[in-house]
Every structure is written in C-alpha cells, then in structure tokens.
Amino acid sequence: MKLDGRRESSNVEDRRGMSGGAKIAGIGGIGGIIIALIMVFMGGGDITDVLQQAGNIAVEQQTQDGQQQFTPEEEELAKFSRQILAGTEDVWAKVFRENGLGEYKNPKMVLYTGSTSTGCGQGQAQMGPFYCSADQTLYIDLSFFTGMRQQLGADGDFAYAYVIAHEVGHHVEYLLGSLGEAHNKMSHMDKAEANKVSVRLELLADFYAGVWAHHDNKLFGSLEDGDLEEAIRCAQVIGDDYLQKKAQGYDVPESFTHGTSKQRMKWLKLGLDTGDMSRGTTFQQSDATL
C-alpha cells in the first residue's frame, strides 16, 4: 500500500508494554496458538472452545521494569495501524454522508501487549484483534501480525490493513444497528443457530472492509500491484474450514462462526470491487447463496 505522507489517527491509545500483560510461554496439542488466535480473529468467536481445540496454553505473567523498548518493526506496525485507522475515518465519514446514514462516529483503537481491560471484560492476545461495542473500541496486540506471517503465510501491508478494516467493519455494523440486532437474536438461539448469525455478521464486516479499501483507493490511490492478492490470501487462510482442517484434519460446519474461505473471499472482493453499501446483503442471502 502507498501510505507515504498519510496522516495518523489521534484516536489511538497505546498501552503496549504496560505491567500485568501476559505472554505465551508454551503450547501443546495440534495447530498451536495461531489457530486459537485466528479462529476467534475479528471478534465473535468462543475463545474457550477454540483454546480447548487448539491445545493447552501455558501463560506466565510479564512485568515491565522501566521504559519499554519496542523493535523498529513493531514501531512501524504501530504507525501503520494509526494510518489505516485514519484512512477508515476519512472513508467512512464520506460514505456515511453520501449514503444518508447520518454522522459517522469514529471508534477508538487500543494497542496493547498480552492483556488489557476493555468494556467487554479482560482482553487477551490469544483472542486476536477484536471490537468491543460497549466502549466502541478496537483492541490489537501487534504480535498478531507476526503470527499471521509466520504461521499462516498471510503477509503484506494490505493483509494487515484488512484485519483492522474488518474490526472497523464491526463498528459500522454497531452504528447501523445490525450488530446489536444480531446479538439480540443470538441470545435467544441455540449455539448452532447463533453460529449461523455470527457468520453473517463476520461476512458483512469482510464486505465493509472491502468497501473501505475501494474508497480508500479512490481517495488516496493507496493500492498497489499485489495488494488484492494479499488480502484474498488472508481471507482464504482465516476461513473456518481452512483453519479447522489445519488444526484437526477435518471441519465441523455447524461450529463455523466466521465463514468459509470461499465466503470470506467472496464478500471481501465484492466490497472492494463495488464500494456499494447496498450490496452488503449477508442477512438477506439464503445459506446456499451466502
């Protein structure tokens, strides 16, 4: 992505290196921690079930003495995250205005290390990036991006931007009411039916991530050769079917909470190709056409 000279969002709280964080000391079982991370990636998953499936995780407390020093790579990722969030602010303010959706209210983003308090309870790095509607905040431990690259081969700045844009997509759902409506329905369903609603929410957030990328490119000429392939590859390897097969050799469709690789790629690409909010019809589609 072309981000030179792009502004950085001021709606970011940097909690990295604060005391009381947790770090992964060791893992057991098949798949490893990245499977647990990605299977609940982008909100909505059941972290307890996923961790049991992926293996036992030993956690040790990390204390910080003095000023935390970050690697140049992590500092670059922090800057990148602030720039991407700024891009979502610019795009969604414009899209909301042009579509008569009222005023877009910017979310906040918290960068943290290991664990942190949130409006939705204690956030853990094992959960991957997530959005909390209670405080309208995205939470990201930047080590997640390293895990994407090393464990799944999902690399590149646009793949990372897709992660952030997807979480902002959940904020868009919150502002438009679809997130609250879906969560209300899920609270009255059994787990299998609630999972189906969760899939629709996640695919809609994928679609919104694509809508953002479409308009960000129109505003700033940000996309470069290979960027689309990076995001599509990322969407492929975070599909529920792909990850479950990687972890245990088979998939369990009724347990899907985020959608298959094919579905995630489809809705991301539709948003990116059209930039048309009216095409985000994941809640109107039949299961067969989703």
C-alpha contacts under 8 A as a table, 3 or more apart, distances in Angstrom:
res1	aa1	res2	aa2	distance
1	M	157	D	6.33
1	M	158	F	6.23
1	M	222	S	5.29
1	M	223	L	5.04
1	M	224	E	5.63
1	M	227	D	6.83
2	K	221	G	7.31
2	K	222	S	4.63
2	K	223	L	6.44
2	K	224	E	7.04
3	L	6	R	5.34
3	L	83	Q	7.50
3	L	222	S	6.59
6	R	83	Q	6.43
7	R	83	Q	5.87
7	R	86	A	6.61
8	E	79	K	7.12
8	E	82	R	4.81
8	E	83	Q	4.31
8	E	84	I	7.70
8	E	85	L	7.51
8	E	86	A	5.59
9	S	12	V	6.57
9	S	82	R	5.08
9	S	83	Q	6.14
9	S	85	L	6.03
9	S	86	A	4.45
10	S	82	R	7.71
11	N	106	N	7.80
11	N	107	P	7.29
11	N	108	K	5.03
11	N	109	M	6.37
12	V	82	R	6.96
12	V	108	K	5.80
12	V	109	M	4.76
12	V	110	V	5.75
12	V	111	L	7.47
13	E	108	K	7.60
13	E	109	M	6.28
13	E	110	V	4.78
13	E	111	L	6.37
14	D	110	V	5.87
14	D	111	L	4.92
14	D	112	Y	6.47
15	R	18	M	5.81
15	R	110	V	6.83
15	R	111	L	5.67
15	R	112	Y	4.67
15	R	113	T	7.11
16	R	111	L	5.99
16	R	112	Y	4.17
16	R	113	T	4.82
17	G	21	G	7.43
17	G	64	Q	6.69
17	G	68	Q	5.68
17	G	112	Y	7.05
17	G	113	T	5.69
18	M	21	G	6.62
18	M	63	T	7.97
18	M	64	Q	6.67
18	M	112	Y	7.74
18	M	113	T	7.20
19	S	62	Q	6.94
19	S	63	T	5.03
19	S	64	Q	5.22
20	G	61	Q	6.43
20	G	62	Q	6.09
20	G	63	T	5.89
20	G	64	Q	7.99
20	G	115	S	7.41
21	G	61	Q	6.35
21	G	62	Q	5.59
21	G	63	T	7.10
21	G	113	T	5.94
21	G	114	G	4.47
21	G	115	S	4.76
21	G	116	T	6.96
22	A	59	V	6.49
22	A	60	E	6.04
22	A	61	Q	4.90
22	A	62	Q	5.57
22	A	113	T	7.46
22	A	114	G	4.30
22	A	115	S	5.69
22	A	124	Q	7.72
22	A	125	A	7.93
23	K	59	V	6.06
23	K	60	E	6.08
23	K	61	Q	6.64
23	K	62	Q	6.49
23	K	114	G	5.37
24	I	27	I	7.72
24	I	57	I	7.25
24	I	58	A	6.42
24	I	59	V	5.17
24	I	60	E	6.82
25	A	57	I	7.74
25	A	58	A	5.55
25	A	59	V	5.45
25	A	60	E	6.16
26	G	57	I	6.15
26	G	58	A	5.28
26	G	59	V	7.34
27	I	32	G	6.21
27	I	33	I	6.68
27	I	55	G	6.69
27	I	56	N	5.84
27	I	57	I	4.73
27	I	58	A	6.26
28	G	32	G	6.75
28	G	55	G	5.07
28	G	56	N	5.19
28	G	57	I	6.57
29	G	32	G	6.71
29	G	54	A	6.30
29	G	55	G	4.20
29	G	56	N	6.56
30	I	54	A	5.96
30	I	55	G	6.25
30	I	247	A	5.77
30	I	248	Q	6.94
31	G	34	I	7.27
31	G	35	I	5.68
31	G	54	A	5.67
31	G	55	G	7.49
31	G	246	K	6.64
31	G	247	A	4.42
31	G	248	Q	7.49
32	G	35	I	5.85
32	G	36	A	7.20
32	G	54	A	5.97
32	G	55	G	6.63
32	G	247	A	7.94
33	I	36	A	5.11
33	I	37	L	6.13
33	I	51	L	7.98
33	I	54	A	6.78
33	I	55	G	7.66
33	I	57	I	7.52
33	I	126	Q	7.20
34	I	37	L	4.75
34	I	38	I	5.96
34	I	147	G	6.16
34	I	148	M	7.43
34	I	151	Q	6.53
35	I	38	I	5.28
35	I	39	M	5.86
35	I	54	A	6.27
35	I	243	L	6.59
35	I	247	A	6.76
36	A	39	M	5.38
36	A	40	V	6.62
36	A	47	I	7.43
36	A	50	V	5.52
36	A	51	L	5.56
36	A	53	Q	7.96
36	A	54	A	5.78
36	A	126	Q	6.65
36	A	127	M	7.24
37	L	40	V	5.86
37	L	41	F	5.91
37	L	125	A	7.71
37	L	126	Q	5.15
37	L	127	M	5.32
37	L	128	G	4.89
37	L	144	F	7.74
38	I	41	F	4.35
38	I	127	M	7.88
38	I	128	G	6.46
38	I	238	I	6.28
38	I	243	L	7.92
39	M	45	G	6.96
39	M	50	V	6.92
39	M	238	I	7.07
39	M	240	D	6.75
39	M	243	L	6.90
40	V	43	G	5.96
40	V	44	G	6.55
40	V	45	G	4.39
40	V	46	D	6.74
40	V	47	I	6.40
40	V	50	V	7.45
40	V	127	M	5.93
40	V	128	G	6.57
41	F	45	G	7.46
41	F	127	M	6.68
41	F	128	G	5.02
41	F	129	P	5.97
41	F	130	F	6.91
41	F	238	I	7.96
42	M	128	G	6.88
42	M	129	P	5.49
42	M	130	F	4.90
42	M	131	Y	7.16
42	M	163	V	7.19
42	M	166	H	6.77
42	M	167	E	5.86
42	M	202	E	7.78
43	G	128	G	7.98
43	G	129	P	7.10
43	G	130	F	4.63
43	G	131	Y	6.13
43	G	167	E	7.61
44	G	198	S	6.62
44	G	202	E	7.87
44	G	257	T	7.11
44	G	258	H	7.87
45	G	50	V	7.95
45	G	257	T	6.21
45	G	258	H	7.82
46	D	49	D	5.68
46	D	50	V	6.35
47	I	50	V	5.07
47	I	51	L	6.00
47	I	127	M	6.41
48	T	51	L	5.38
48	T	52	Q	6.34
49	D	52	Q	5.23
49	D	53	Q	6.30
50	V	53	Q	5.05
50	V	54	A	6.05
51	L	54	A	5.08
51	L	55	G	5.96
51	L	56	N	6.86
51	L	57	I	7.64
52	Q	55	G	5.54
52	Q	56	N	6.64
53	Q	247	A	7.95
54	A	247	A	6.58
64	Q	67	Q	7.77
64	Q	68	Q	7.04
65	D	68	Q	7.57
70	F	74	E	6.16
70	F	75	E	6.41
71	T	74	E	5.26
71	T	75	E	6.29
72	P	75	E	5.05
72	P	76	E	6.05
73	E	76	E	5.11
73	E	77	L	6.26
74	E	77	L	4.94
74	E	78	A	6.15
74	E	142	L	7.05
75	E	78	A	5.02
75	E	79	K	6.28
76	E	79	K	5.13
76	E	80	F	6.03
77	L	80	F	4.87
77	L	81	S	6.03
77	L	142	L	7.03
78	A	81	S	5.12
78	A	82	R	6.35
78	A	111	L	7.76
78	A	142	L	7.43
79	K	82	R	5.17
79	K	83	Q	6.27
80	F	83	Q	5.09
80	F	84	I	6.18
81	S	84	I	5.15
81	S	85	L	6.12
81	S	161	A	7.55
81	S	164	I	7.47
82	R	85	L	5.17
82	R	86	A	6.18
83	Q	86	A	5.02
83	Q	87	G	6.25
84	I	87	G	4.93
84	I	88	T	6.35
84	I	161	A	6.34
84	I	164	I	7.37
84	I	165	A	7.76
85	L	88	T	5.09
85	L	89	E	6.32
85	L	109	M	7.94
85	L	164	I	7.32
85	L	165	A	7.70
86	A	89	E	5.02
86	A	90	D	6.36
87	G	90	D	5.20
87	G	91	V	6.12
87	G	216	D	6.63
88	T	91	V	5.11
88	T	92	W	5.82
88	T	165	A	7.02
88	T	168	V	7.46
88	T	212	W	6.53
88	T	216	D	7.72
89	E	92	W	5.52
89	E	93	A	6.05
89	E	106	N	6.16
90	D	93	A	5.49
90	D	94	K	6.45
91	V	94	K	5.24
91	V	95	V	6.11
91	V	212	W	6.33
91	V	215	H	6.25
91	V	216	D	6.13
91	V	219	L	8.00
92	W	95	V	4.86
92	W	96	F	5.81
92	W	104	Y	6.54
92	W	212	W	7.21
93	A	96	F	5.39
93	A	97	R	6.20
93	A	103	E	6.92
93	A	104	Y	5.11
93	A	105	K	7.93
94	K	97	R	5.17
94	K	98	E	6.09
95	V	98	E	5.15
95	V	99	N	6.03
96	F	99	N	5.26
96	F	100	G	6.05
96	F	101	L	4.79
96	F	102	G	6.11
96	F	103	E	6.56
96	F	104	Y	6.13
97	R	100	G	5.33
97	R	101	L	6.18
97	R	102	G	6.23
97	R	103	E	6.75
97	R	104	Y	7.88
98	E	101	L	7.76
101	L	104	Y	7.91
101	L	176	L	7.94
104	Y	175	L	7.82
105	K	175	L	7.86
107	P	136	Q	5.41
107	P	137	T	5.46
107	P	138	L	7.24
107	P	168	V	7.55
107	P	171	H	6.96
108	K	136	Q	6.55
108	K	137	T	4.60
108	K	138	L	6.23
109	M	137	T	5.36
109	M	138	L	4.56
109	M	139	Y	5.89
109	M	140	I	7.62
110	V	137	T	7.04
110	V	138	L	6.13
110	V	139	Y	4.88
110	V	140	I	6.34
111	L	139	Y	6.12
111	L	140	I	5.13
111	L	141	D	5.82
111	L	142	L	7.13
112	Y	115	S	6.87
112	Y	116	T	6.67
112	Y	139	Y	7.30
112	Y	140	I	6.29
112	Y	141	D	5.10
112	Y	142	L	7.58
113	T	116	T	7.58
113	T	125	A	7.17
113	T	141	D	5.46
113	T	142	L	7.69
114	G	124	Q	5.92
114	G	125	A	5.00
114	G	141	D	6.87
115	S	122	Q	6.99
115	S	123	G	5.39
115	S	124	Q	4.34
115	S	125	A	5.93
116	T	122	Q	5.86
116	T	123	G	5.17
116	T	124	Q	6.66
117	S	121	G	6.13
117	S	122	Q	4.61
117	S	123	G	5.86
118	T	121	G	5.19
118	T	122	Q	5.76
118	T	123	G	6.23
118	T	132	C	7.46
118	T	135	D	7.53
119	G	132	C	6.63
119	G	133	S	7.95
119	G	134	A	5.35
119	G	135	D	5.28
120	C	123	G	7.87
120	C	132	C	5.94
120	C	133	S	7.83
120	C	134	A	6.23
120	C	135	D	7.77
123	G	127	M	7.28
123	G	139	Y	7.86
124	Q	127	M	5.55
124	Q	128	G	7.54
125	A	128	G	5.50
125	A	129	P	7.66
125	A	140	I	7.72
125	A	141	D	5.84
125	A	144	F	7.67
127	M	130	F	7.40
128	G	140	I	7.01
128	G	141	D	7.25
128	G	144	F	6.43
129	P	138	L	7.25
129	P	139	Y	5.61
129	P	140	I	4.63
129	P	141	D	6.83
129	P	144	F	7.58
129	P	163	V	7.73
129	P	164	I	7.97
129	P	167	E	7.53
130	F	138	L	5.82
130	F	139	Y	5.50
130	F	140	I	6.94
130	F	167	E	6.30
131	Y	136	Q	7.14
131	Y	137	T	5.78
131	Y	138	L	4.44
131	Y	139	Y	6.30
131	Y	167	E	5.70
131	Y	168	V	7.64
131	Y	170	H	6.74
131	Y	171	H	7.26
132	C	135	D	5.97
132	C	136	Q	5.61
132	C	137	T	5.47
132	C	138	L	6.45
132	C	139	Y	7.89
133	S	136	Q	4.48
133	S	137	T	6.78
133	S	171	H	7.11
133	S	174	Y	6.76
134	A	137	T	7.99
136	Q	171	H	6.79
138	L	167	E	6.51
138	L	168	V	7.36
140	I	144	F	7.74
141	D	144	F	5.98
142	L	145	F	5.86
142	L	146	T	7.52
143	S	146	T	5.18
143	S	147	G	6.45
144	F	147	G	5.03
144	F	148	M	6.26
145	F	148	M	4.99
145	F	149	R	6.41
145	F	155	D	7.94
145	F	160	Y	6.70
146	T	149	R	5.22
146	T	150	Q	6.09
147	G	150	Q	5.16
147	G	151	Q	5.55
147	G	152	L	7.40
148	M	151	Q	5.70
148	M	152	L	5.28
148	M	153	G	6.28
148	M	154	A	5.28
148	M	155	D	6.71
149	R	152	L	5.80
149	R	153	G	4.59
149	R	154	A	4.96
149	R	155	D	4.89
150	Q	153	G	5.91
150	Q	154	A	8.00
152	L	237	V	6.72
154	A	159	A	6.80
154	A	230	E	7.11
154	A	233	R	6.40
154	A	234	C	5.05
154	A	237	V	7.29
155	D	159	A	6.10
155	D	160	Y	7.33
155	D	230	E	6.70
155	D	234	C	7.59
156	G	159	A	5.34
156	G	160	Y	6.48
156	G	227	D	7.62
156	G	230	E	6.10
157	D	160	Y	5.08
157	D	161	A	6.07
157	D	227	D	7.78
158	F	161	A	4.75
158	F	162	Y	6.05
158	F	227	D	5.53
158	F	228	L	7.49
158	F	230	E	6.23
158	F	231	A	5.97
159	A	162	Y	5.10
159	A	163	V	6.68
159	A	227	D	7.62
159	A	230	E	5.29
159	A	231	A	4.46
159	A	232	I	7.99
159	A	233	R	7.94
159	A	234	C	5.88
160	Y	163	V	5.21
160	Y	164	I	6.77
161	A	164	I	5.24
161	A	165	A	6.01
162	Y	165	A	4.95
162	Y	166	H	5.90
162	Y	209	A	6.20
162	Y	210	G	7.92
162	Y	231	A	6.43
163	V	166	H	5.29
163	V	167	E	6.62
164	I	167	E	5.28
164	I	168	V	6.36
165	A	168	V	4.94
165	A	169	G	6.02
165	A	208	Y	7.63
165	A	209	A	4.79
165	A	212	W	7.11
166	H	169	G	4.72
166	H	170	H	6.66
166	H	205	A	5.22
166	H	206	D	5.53
166	H	208	Y	6.91
166	H	209	A	4.94
167	E	170	H	5.20
167	E	171	H	6.77
167	E	205	A	7.17
168	V	171	H	4.88
168	V	172	V	6.35
168	V	205	A	7.81
168	V	209	A	7.61
169	G	172	V	4.97
169	G	173	E	6.29
169	G	204	L	7.59
169	G	205	A	4.42
169	G	206	D	7.11
169	G	207	F	7.96
169	G	208	Y	5.18
169	G	209	A	5.91
170	H	173	E	4.89
170	H	174	Y	6.19
170	H	179	L	7.12
170	H	201	L	7.88
170	H	202	E	7.93
170	H	205	A	5.57
171	H	174	Y	4.86
171	H	175	L	6.23
172	V	175	L	5.10
172	V	176	L	6.16
172	V	208	Y	7.90
173	E	176	L	5.16
173	E	177	G	6.02
173	E	178	S	5.14
173	E	179	L	5.03
173	E	205	A	7.48
174	Y	177	G	5.15
174	Y	178	S	6.19
174	Y	179	L	4.84
174	Y	180	G	6.35
175	L	178	S	7.91
176	L	179	L	7.72
177	G	180	G	5.58
177	G	181	E	6.20
178	S	181	E	5.11
178	S	182	A	6.00
179	L	182	A	5.25
179	L	183	H	6.17
179	L	201	L	7.16
180	G	183	H	5.15
180	G	184	N	6.11
181	E	184	N	5.17
181	E	185	K	6.39
182	A	185	K	5.14
182	A	186	M	6.15
182	A	197	V	6.70
182	A	198	S	7.77
182	A	201	L	7.55
183	H	186	M	4.97
183	H	187	S	6.25
184	N	187	S	5.32
184	N	188	H	7.11
185	K	188	H	5.57
185	K	189	M	6.74
185	K	194	A	7.70
186	M	189	M	5.17
186	M	190	D	7.80
186	M	193	E	7.58
186	M	194	A	4.68
186	M	197	V	6.87
186	M	198	S	7.99
187	S	194	A	7.61
189	M	192	A	7.97
189	M	193	E	5.90
189	M	194	A	5.55
190	D	193	E	5.59
190	D	194	A	6.07
191	K	194	A	5.01
191	K	195	N	6.02
192	A	195	N	5.17
192	A	196	K	6.69
192	A	254	E	5.73
192	A	255	S	6.58
193	E	196	K	5.21
193	E	197	V	6.76
194	A	197	V	5.19
194	A	198	S	6.25
195	N	198	S	4.89
195	N	199	V	6.23
195	N	254	E	7.30
195	N	255	S	6.55
195	N	256	F	6.26
195	N	257	T	4.97
196	K	199	V	5.17
196	K	200	R	6.62
196	K	254	E	7.87
196	K	256	F	7.42
196	K	257	T	6.73
197	V	200	R	5.17
197	V	201	L	6.43
198	S	201	L	5.08
198	S	202	E	6.21
198	S	257	T	5.29
198	S	258	H	6.52
199	V	202	E	5.14
199	V	203	L	6.11
199	V	256	F	6.99
199	V	257	T	4.82
199	V	258	H	4.42
199	V	259	G	5.19
200	R	203	L	5.19
200	R	204	L	6.09
200	R	258	H	7.63
200	R	259	G	7.78
200	R	282	T	5.44
200	R	283	F	6.08
201	L	204	L	5.13
201	L	205	A	6.30
201	L	258	H	7.91
201	L	282	T	7.61
202	E	205	A	5.04
202	E	206	D	6.26
202	E	257	T	7.73
202	E	258	H	5.28
202	E	259	G	7.27
203	L	206	D	4.86
203	L	207	F	6.18
203	L	258	H	6.85
203	L	259	G	6.76
203	L	263	Q	7.24
203	L	264	R	6.00
203	L	267	W	6.20
203	L	268	L	7.81
203	L	282	T	6.76
204	L	207	F	4.92
204	L	208	Y	6.20
204	L	267	W	7.27
204	L	280	G	6.24
204	L	281	T	7.62
204	L	282	T	5.95
205	A	208	Y	4.97
205	A	209	A	6.14
206	D	209	A	5.03
206	D	210	G	6.44
206	D	264	R	6.56
206	D	267	W	6.01
206	D	268	L	4.92
206	D	271	G	7.91
207	F	210	G	5.09
207	F	211	V	6.29
207	F	267	W	4.78
207	F	268	L	4.60
207	F	269	K	7.37
207	F	270	L	6.62
207	F	271	G	4.74
207	F	272	L	7.61
207	F	280	G	6.42
208	Y	211	V	4.82
208	Y	212	W	6.15
208	Y	268	L	7.48
208	Y	271	G	6.23
208	Y	277	M	7.73
208	Y	280	G	7.64
209	A	212	W	5.14
209	A	213	A	6.35
209	A	268	L	6.55
209	A	271	G	7.09
209	A	272	L	7.71
210	G	213	A	5.03
210	G	214	H	6.17
210	G	267	W	7.69
210	G	268	L	4.81
210	G	269	K	6.19
210	G	270	L	6.97
210	G	271	G	4.09
210	G	272	L	3.94
210	G	273	D	7.62
210	G	275	G	7.12
211	V	214	H	5.14
211	V	215	H	6.42
211	V	271	G	4.33
211	V	272	L	5.13
211	V	273	D	7.92
211	V	274	T	7.19
211	V	275	G	4.32
211	V	276	D	6.79
211	V	277	M	7.19
212	W	215	H	5.38
212	W	216	D	5.88
212	W	271	G	7.82
212	W	272	L	7.38
212	W	275	G	7.27
213	A	216	D	5.00
213	A	217	N	6.04
213	A	272	L	5.87
214	H	217	N	5.44
214	H	218	K	6.49
214	H	271	G	7.16
214	H	272	L	4.71
214	H	273	D	6.67
214	H	274	T	7.21
214	H	275	G	5.34
215	H	218	K	4.88
215	H	219	L	6.09
215	H	275	G	6.45
216	D	219	L	5.12
216	D	220	F	5.85
216	D	221	G	7.18
216	D	222	S	6.63
217	N	220	F	5.26
217	N	221	G	4.39
217	N	222	S	4.79
217	N	223	L	5.77
218	K	221	G	5.74
218	K	222	S	7.95
223	L	227	D	6.17
223	L	228	L	7.95
224	E	227	D	5.62
225	D	228	L	7.54
226	G	229	E	5.22
226	G	230	E	6.31
227	D	230	E	5.08
227	D	231	A	6.51
228	L	231	A	5.29
228	L	232	I	6.15
229	E	232	I	5.08
229	E	233	R	5.96
230	E	233	R	5.22
230	E	234	C	6.23
231	A	234	C	4.97
231	A	235	A	6.16
232	I	235	A	5.03
232	I	236	Q	6.13
232	I	265	M	5.66
232	I	268	L	7.71
232	I	269	K	7.62
233	R	236	Q	5.03
233	R	237	V	6.37
234	C	237	V	5.40
234	C	238	I	6.33
235	A	238	I	5.43
235	A	239	G	6.45
235	A	261	S	6.19
235	A	264	R	5.57
235	A	265	M	5.35
235	A	268	L	7.77
236	Q	239	G	5.59
236	Q	242	Y	7.42
236	Q	260	T	7.94
236	Q	261	S	4.33
236	Q	262	K	6.81
236	Q	264	R	6.94
236	Q	265	M	6.22
237	V	242	Y	5.98
237	V	243	L	6.80
237	V	261	S	6.62
238	I	242	Y	6.78
238	I	243	L	6.30
238	I	261	S	6.66
239	G	242	Y	5.31
239	G	243	L	6.25
239	G	258	H	6.89
239	G	259	G	5.81
239	G	260	T	4.42
239	G	261	S	3.89
239	G	262	K	7.54
239	G	263	Q	7.93
239	G	264	R	6.62
240	D	243	L	5.28
240	D	244	Q	5.99
240	D	251	D	7.77
240	D	256	F	5.72
240	D	257	T	7.24
240	D	258	H	6.23
240	D	259	G	5.74
240	D	260	T	5.17
240	D	261	S	6.85
241	D	244	Q	5.32
241	D	245	K	6.10
241	D	250	Y	7.85
241	D	251	D	5.37
241	D	252	V	7.58
241	D	253	P	7.35
241	D	256	F	7.63
241	D	259	G	7.80
241	D	260	T	5.38
241	D	261	S	6.74
242	Y	245	K	5.33
242	Y	246	K	6.14
242	Y	251	D	7.82
242	Y	260	T	7.34
242	Y	261	S	6.58
243	L	246	K	4.94
243	L	247	A	6.08
244	Q	247	A	5.03
244	Q	248	Q	5.89
244	Q	249	G	6.90
244	Q	250	Y	6.17
244	Q	251	D	5.11
244	Q	252	V	7.55
245	K	248	Q	5.33
245	K	249	G	4.14
245	K	250	Y	4.36
245	K	251	D	5.42
246	K	249	G	5.84
246	K	250	Y	7.81
248	Q	251	D	7.71
252	V	255	S	5.63
252	V	256	F	7.02
253	P	256	F	5.30
256	F	259	G	6.10
256	F	260	T	7.73
259	G	263	Q	5.89
259	G	264	R	6.15
260	T	263	Q	5.14
260	T	264	R	6.17
261	S	264	R	5.23
261	S	265	M	6.12
262	K	265	M	5.30
262	K	266	K	6.04
263	Q	266	K	5.02
263	Q	267	W	6.29
263	Q	290	L	6.79
264	R	267	W	5.50
264	R	268	L	6.13
265	M	268	L	5.31
265	M	269	K	6.01
266	K	269	K	5.36
266	K	270	L	6.12
267	W	270	L	5.00
267	W	271	G	6.27
268	L	271	G	5.40
268	L	272	L	6.24
269	K	272	L	4.93
269	K	273	D	5.86
270	L	273	D	5.20
270	L	274	T	6.06
270	L	275	G	7.84
270	L	279	R	7.88
271	G	274	T	5.45
271	G	275	G	5.17
271	G	276	D	6.74
271	G	277	M	7.81
271	G	279	R	7.62
271	G	280	G	7.66
272	L	275	G	5.72
276	D	279	R	5.71
276	D	280	G	7.75
277	M	280	G	5.75
278	S	281	T	7.25
281	T	284	Q	5.14
281	T	285	Q	6.31
282	T	285	Q	5.43
282	T	290	L	6.54
285	Q	288	A	7.92
285	Q	289	T	6.01
285	Q	290	L	5.55
286	S	289	T	5.38
286	S	290	L	6.02
287	D	290	L	5.23
